[in-house]
Amino acid sequence: MKYRHKILVASSGDDRGNDAFGIEVVNRLEGKLPHTKCINALRVRSNGMELIHRLMNGYDMLIIVDSIKKNNKPDILYIIS
C-alpha cells in the first residue's frame, strides 16, 4: 500500500496526572502504527523545538493530542482545525 501524506502525531505534557493524557495516547498509538515512514509519533516534553525541527522535515499533517479543561465537561473530544 502506498501512502500519499507524511503525518506526525505529537503529544504534549508530562507523565503526571491529567497532563499525561497526550503522552499515554502516543505511547499506545506507537505499538499500533503501521511500519512505514508516513506516520510518526513524537512526545513533546519541553519547549517544542524538536517538534519544529520535525515539521521542517516535510510533514503534510500534524495531529496534536493533549488534554484541556473546557467547560468542566470530561470525556469530550474537541477537534480544532
N, C-alpha and C positions, 0 to 999 in steps of 0.2 A: 504494500500500500504506500503510495507516495503522498506526503503531506505538502501543503502549499504554504503554510504560515509557520513562523517560528514564535512560540508562545513562552512567556516567562510567568510563572506563578510565584508571587512573593508574599511572605508573611511579615507581619510587624509585631513587635512586642518582645517579651522575655518569657522565661519558663515558670513564672509565678502567677497564681490566681487567674482572674479573668483575662489578664493580658497574655496568657499562654494560648489562647484560642487559635490565633493565626499560626503559631508555631506548631501546634498539635495537628492542625489540618494539613499543613505541608508535610509533617512527619508521616502521616498516614497516606497522603497522596503519593509520596515518593515511591512507596512499595507497589503502587498500582499503576504508575505511569508506564506507557509502552517504552521499550528501549530504543528510542530514536533521539536524534538531535533536535527535534522540533518542539518538544515540550521539556522545560527545565524548571526546577523548583529552587527557591532561594529563601533563606531565613535572614531577614534584615533585623539586626540586633542593635545597631548603634546609629550613626549619623546618616546612613543611607548611601554613602559613597560607593559601596560595592554595587548597589542597585543601579546607580547612574552609570558606572562602568559597564555593567552587563547590558543595559539598554542601548549603549552606544555600539554594541556588537551586533546590531541588526535584528532585533526582535520586532515582530509585527504587532504583537499584542502583549499587554501587561495585565495580569489579574492580581489584585491585591486582596489578601484575606486578612481581616483584622476584626476586632470587636469594638463596638462603640456603645455608649449609653445614649439612648434617644427615646424620649417619651416614656421612660421606665417600663417598656414592654419587652420582656425577654422572648427569645426564640423566634425572632423575626429576621428575615434575610432582606437586606437592602441592596439593591443594585444601583450603583452610581456610575453613570457614563458621561 
